[in-house]
Each structure stands twice: as C-alpha cells, then as structure tokens.
Amino acid sequence: MANANLKNAKKQKNDEFYTQYQDIQKEINAYLEYDKDVFRGKTILLPCDDPEWSNFTKFFAQNFENFGIKKLISTSFAVESKNMDIDYEPTLFETIDPRFDKAKTRCKGKIFTLSQDENHDGKINIDDLKWNYLEGDGDFRSNEVKKLRDQADIIITNPPFSLFREFVAWIMEADKKFLIIGNINCISYSEIFPLLKNNKMWVGNRFNKRINGKNMTFRVPDSYEMKGTELYIEEGKKYISVAGTGWFTNLEHGRRHQPLQLMTMEDNIKFSKHKEVQGIGYQKYDNYDAIEVPFTDAIPSDYDGVMGVPISFLDKYCPEQFEIVGLAPERSDTMINRVFHYKNAVQHNSNGTSQSGNKVNDGPTILYKEPPAKFPYYTCENRDGFLQVLYARILIKKKVKDVSPEQIRVATKIKEQTNENNITN
C-alpha cells in the first residue's frame, strides 16, 4: 500500500510530505556523533521546503549556534506552481509583515535566511530569521535557486518524490554535500545506482527501518486524499506512514563503517535461521555469475566470489568490508555482469494462462529442471528447463578477508553510543 501511495503522489504531483522534527533530530545526531564539527562554518541550504512551518528550518535555526552554522538559507515553492487544488491562505506571520504582497503570495516562492543576531538579544536562533519573496516561484531548477545552491556547502531536505532523480543530479552537478530523503526503490534507478556503487552517495543512519513499530511518518496537507492504514489523524493533523523510506547522503556517519559479523558458508548451511539456506546451501544464478544470498545476515564470510543480495543490504553496507560490483538487472547497455540473455520467453501463470515472458530478463534468475511450485515461471527457446525471476539484487564481493578486532571494537562502541543517544533524545 505504501508504494502505491508513493506512485499516487507522483501521479498527482502531490509531493507535500513534511518530515517530522524528531526524525530530523535523530538523523542529524548520527553525523554529529561521527564529527561534532560537521556543520561548523558551513552554509546550509534547505530547498523545496516550506520555511514558515518546516521542521528542517525550525531544527537548524534553533541549533544554529550549537552547530556553529555560518548561514542558513531556506526556500519555498510557490503555491500556484504546485499544481494542487489548495484553498490557500497566507499565514498571519506573512500578512502582518510590511513586506506582504497580495499579488506575490501565491505565485512567488519565499526565501528565509539566518546569519546574525537580528533582534539584538545576544543569541542567534529562529527569532532572527529574515524573509522575502523570491523573484521566481522557487523551483530548485531555476537560475535563482541554483545560485543559492552554489553558495551552499550542504543541502538538506525532503525533495519531491516525483523529482528525486532530477534533484540528485542537480546536487551532483554542483558537487555538494547533502542529506535527503528518498524511497528504497531509488536504489535501482539508472541515475542513482552508479553513485551508490562508486561511493559518491550512500544511505543514511536510518534507512528502511521501523522504529517502535513505525515506518518513517510524514505530515501531509489537510487536503490530501488517501486511503488505508498508513494514513491517520493526530490532534487534527494528517500523517502518513511510508515503508521503505529513509535518508540518502554523502556525509559520513559511524554506522556506515560497522562491519557485519557473519558466519562461514558451512556454518550458514548448518545453523542459518533461514529455511532457504539451512540444509540447502546457496543457489547460483543462471544469468549472472554469482550466488543468491536471500538475506543479508546469511552472507557467507568466507566466499570470495560475487554474491547477489537484496537491495536492503545497503543499510548494512560497510565499504571497508565489501565492494559493490553491479546490479541485477543491469541498467546500462554494457551488461558487464550478465552472462546470459533469454530469447522468446513465455510466462506461465497460476491460472493456466501464458503470455509474453520478456520480464525474465528483468532480474537474476534461478534455473530448475522441473516446473517450480511458485508462479509465475518462464520457459524460453535458448534454455532448457524452467526459470524464476527474483527481485532486484545488488552484486557484491568481499573486499577483505578479515575485519580486524579493532574495527569491530570501534564499530561496536559507535553503535552503543548511537543507541544510547537515540534513547536519550
């Protein structure tokens, strides 16, 4: 249902998912624990935001002095440019200000800046924010906002779901540090995966994780129309819980360098808690030169070849421990990891019907001598047997034979500190 909600949001261009304050705080704590000066002397840009009530703006404005921030810039997208049928009324904050312009309030974006003690009370915080209308509607692709991007050191926001690929490209064009929110499905995008593979981008401290039984939860406008258990109302405000959602970044944090503690292949086959592995072993793909590892905790510590793991593996990926070598299915024309391509495939369905089986080339496959119990399965003219297609897999290879005791000690300490601070906060 959550993925359907995201698709619906994309279709309607209804991208108004506002991040909660506590989610921002918990994530930022992870970067401060790794480097207490990560924001010191930096200009931070919060684009695609709503500065008047945004939790991003509130959080960084309130912590401006604590973090040693040089300048905070927050921009919003004009109401009329959101393609949403909203009964918009400007806030009292705007209407009582001498700068209020009835002709601009709907068609112009806004910019909020914070850099000094404007009210002369001896501290710099949210009360010192200055604002004005932008010349345009605040679209991040405009030259006006690009200039703000080029001034910034770090870009932090929850970008529009429908423009995630374009937004990442916009950041990379300027070679900036960033922390943004996205969905786990972004991992397999042809524009995104190469960045993950080459360690130019990685997942944040919280990614695809439920905390206290909840996925990441966002506030949505009162006009938002969605059905299902993911949508609920609290104190008169609408919220939506979205599975498979978390942070992407190129800022370092301690959990990224915590190596997985794994069993050998032999021990996994004997003792794994997963029925797909215990007593069975590891299957080899038919169309990729790699073995199938269906669960991250079942990765064999002593296997030197290529392994296919679920895309959720990125949440546990330690670049000192593993190398990412590819994606199955591959999204480029080179197909350097694929070893077989199926021709004239047929898909066989549970109701006895059949149809074109082109999907057989959409992922890693397992070849069986007999028809498998699960549907659909495939047959093709250039391979004897029966095929099943698995979900997308990240192809990895062990980078080092052993992780040193010192690495494990440091990683464990960081993890304990992180857990302790999360409880405290």
N, C-alpha and C positions, 0 to 999 in steps of 0.2 A: 504493500500500500504506500509506503514511504517513497519508493522510486516512482510510483505512479503520481504521487503528489508533486515530485520534482518535475516530472515530464509535463504535468498540467501547468505548473508555474512557468516553465519555459514556453509552452504553447501560448499562454495568456500574457507573456512578458510580465507576469506578476511576481517580481523578484524582491518584494519588500519583506525579507526575512531578517529581523533585527536580533542581534546577538545579545545574550544576557550578560549582565555585569559580572556575575560570579564565574562564568565560563572564560571571560577575558582575563580576569584576575588570576585564575588557576593556571591558565596557559602562560601568561607573562611571567609568573613566578618561576617557571622552569628555566627560562632564559636568564633570569637574574641570578638563580642559584648556580648556573654554569659560569656566568660572567656578570658580576654585580654592576659593571660599567657599560653594559651593552647599549644603553640608551644615552649615556653621558655625552654631552656636547653634540648631540645629534638633532637634526631636523626631521620631524616625523610628519608624514602626510597621511591623512585619513580620507581617501576619496570615496565616491559613491555612497556617501554617508548622509545622515540627517542630523546635522550638528546641534539642532535645538533640543533634541532629547536622546541623541545617540549615546549608548553606553561606552563606545570607544572614546568619544570626545570627553565624556564625564570622567572616565577612568584615567586617561592620560593628563587631563587638566588637573585633576585632584592630586596626581602623583608627580606633577611637573618638577617640583624642587627635589623630591625624594630620588627621582631617577636622574636628575641632572640634565634634563632636556634643554636643548638650546632654543628650539622653536617648534610649536605645534601648529599645523595647518589642517583644517577640516573643511571639506566642500560637500555641497549637496547638489542633487539633480532636480531640475525644475519640475514642478507638479505636472504641467501640461505636456512635458516630454516623456512622461512615464507610460503613456498610452493606457491609462487606467481611469475608469469612471469613478472619480473620487469627489465626494462632497467636501471640497477643501475650504477650510477657514484658516487664515493666518493666526498664529499664536499671539497672545497678549504681549509676550516678550518683544515681538516684532512690531505690533501695531502701536505701542506706546513710545517707540523709539522715533526720534526725529528723522531717521533715515527711511522710515517706512514709505513705500511707494506702491500704491494700489495697482498701478499698471505693470509693475515688475514682479510682484509677489508670486504670481502663477507661472510666469514664463522665464524667469531668470533663476539660476542657481544662486546659492549663497556661499560665502567663504567666512570662516571663523579663524582667527589667529590668536596665538598666545605666546608672548616672548618676554614680557616685563610686567612689573607691578603697576598696573594702570590706575588703581584706586588708592594707591599710596598707603596701604595698611600693613606694609612690611613683609608681605608674602605674595608669591605668585601662585594663583590657583584658578579655579573655574570662574570666579567673580571678575577676573581680569581679561576674559575673552572679548575680543573685538570682532565685529561682524560688518559685512557689507554685501551688496549684491554683486554677483559676477557679471561680466559683460555678456556672457552667453548662458546656456542652460545648464552648465556644469558637467556635461558629458566628458568622461575621462579621456576620450579620443580628441577632444578639441585642443587647439594650439594653446589656449589659455591654461587649461589644466595640465597639459604637457610641460609647460614652463614651470609650473609648481612641482611636478614630478621631478624635473631636472634639478630643482633646488634641494630636494629631499635626500636624506640618507637612508631612511627606512620607510616603507609603505605598508600600512596595516589596515585591513578592512575585511568585510564580508562582501565580496563582489557579486554582481548579479549572476544568478545561476546560468542564465541564457548566454552570458558573455564571458564565461570563465576562461576559455581558450584564448580569446582575444585580449582579455585583461592580463593574463600571464605573459603573452607576447609583448604587450605594452610595457610591462615591468622589465622584461629581459632586454628589450630594445635600449633601455637606459641603464642597464646593468646595476640595478638597485637591490639592496637587502629588502626582504619582505616577510610578512606573516599574514596569510589569508586563509579563508575557509572555503572548502570545496567538498565534493562528494567522492566517495571511493572509486566510482566508475571513471573519474577523470584519469585515473592511473593508466588506463589502456588507450587514451587519446593519442593519436599520432603526433600531436604537437606537444604533449606533456611527457610521455614516457621517455623520450631521449634525454630530457632534463633530469629525470629520476635516475636513469641508467648511468649518466655521466656525473652524478653527484653535484649537479647545479641546483637541485631542488630536492627536498625530502619531506617526509611527513613530520608534523609537529609532535609535541609531547602527548597530546590527546588526539587519537585518530581511530575512528571506527570502534569506539569503546563505550560501553554502557557504564554509567556511574550511578550507584544507588538505584539500579534497575531502570535508569532512564538513558535514552539517547540524548544527543545534543538537542536542546529545545530553544526555539526562536519565537519571539513575539511577532505577530502579523497584524496588519491593519484591521480595523473593525469590519471593513467591507469585504474581507477575504472570505470566499465561499469554498469550503472543503468539507468532505465527509470522512468519517472514520474515527477510530480511537486515537489517532495521532493528534487530532485537533481537540483542544479543551479550553475552557474559560476559567480564569482565576482572577478574583477581585475585579470582575467586569472587563478583563482584557483577554484577547485571544492569543493562544500559543499553539505551536505545532512541534511535535517531536519527530525528528528526521533521522532514520537509521543510516548507517554507513557514511556519516559526515564527520569531518574533523579539519585539522589545520594542516596547511602546506607552508613550507618556509625554506629559507636558506640561512637562517640563524642557527647557531649551534646550541644544542641542549644536551644534558648529560645522558638521558635515556637512549639517545641515538648511538651512544658508544658503549652500551651494555651488551656484551656478547651473550648469545644464547648458550645455555648449558644443555647439552644434548647427549643422547645415548648413541652407542655404535649401531651399525646396521643389524648385527647379530642380536644385540640386546633388544632393539626395537621389535624385531620379529618374534622374540620370546616374550617380552613384557609390555609391549605397547598397549595402551588403553583403548586403542582404536581397532575395531574388528576388521577394518580394511587392510591393516598391516599385520596384526598379530597372527602368527602361524601361516601367513600367506606370503609376505615379502613385498617387494616393490615391482610394479609392472613397468614395462618400457613402452614409450610411445611408439606408434607405428610411423608417424610422420615427422618426428623430431628425435634427434639423437640425445635423448635424456630419459631419466626415470621419473615416474609420477610419485610425488610426495603429497598426499592429500591434506596433510595437516602440518603446520609449522613446527609443532613440538615433536613430530615424527621424522624430522630431517636427520639423516644418519651422520654422525660426527666424523666417520672415517671413510666417507665416499668422496672420491676425487673427481668424479665426472660431473656432467651437467644434470641438474635436477629441476623439475617443474614444480613450483609451489603456488598456493593460492595468492591472489593479489593482496590479501590481508597481511601477507608476510612483511610488507613494507613497514608495518607498525613495530616489527621486531628486528628490522634490518640493521645490522652493525657493519659499517663499511670496512672495518678492520678484519672482520671475520669472513665476509662473503663478497663476491663480485657479481654484479648483475650483468648477465651476458646477452639477454634478449627477452622477448615477449612472444608468447604463443596464444593467439595468432599474431604473426608479424604484421606490422602496418606499413612497411616500406616495400619498395619494388625489388630490393636486393635479395630478400629471403635467405639470409646467410645461415640461419639455423634450421630451416625446414629441409628435410631430406626426401620428402615425397609429396606429390600433389595428385589428388584424385580426379578422375575423369568420368563424366556422365554418371554421376552418383544418383542413387534413388533413396529417398527417405521412407522408411516403413513405420507406420503409426499403430497405436494400440487398438484402433477400431478396424484394422484390416486394410485400410486405405494406404495408398502410396502417393508420393509427389516428388518434385524435383529435389535432389539432395545436395544442392550447392553449399548448404551450411556445413557439410562435412569438412570443408576447408577453412572453417571459421575458428578452429581451435585445435588443441592437441587431441589425438585420437588413440583409443585402445582397440587392438585387433583381436577378435575372438574366432575360434573355429566353428562354434555353434551360435545360433541367434541368442543374444543376451536377454535376460529377464526384463530389463528396463527398456522402455520406449522413449523416444524413437531411436532406431538404429539404422545403419546405412549399408548399402552394397554399391559397388562400382565396377566398371569394366576392366580396370587395370590393377585390381587387387582381389585375391580370393579370400573369402571369409566375411565377417560381419564387424562393423565399426560402430563405436560410440564416441561422441564428441564431448569433451569435458569443458568446463568453464575456462575462461582465460587464465593462463598461468604465467608467472614470472620465471624466467630461466636463470638459475643461479649456479655458482660454482664456489667451492670452498677456497678461500684466499690464503689462509694459513693453516698449518697442520694442527697447531695447538694454540689456545689462548692462554697467556701467562697467568699464574696465580695473582700477580699484582693487578692485571687488568680486571680480573673477577672481583678482587678486593675493592678496588676503586669504584667499579660499576655498582657493586652491592651497597657501598656507602652512599653513593649518589641516589640510588633508588630509595634507600631508607630515609634520607633527608627529604626527598621529594614527597614520599608518602606522609611523613610527619608534618610537613608544611601544608600539604593539601588538607589534612585533618584539621590543622590549626585554623586555616582560612575558610 
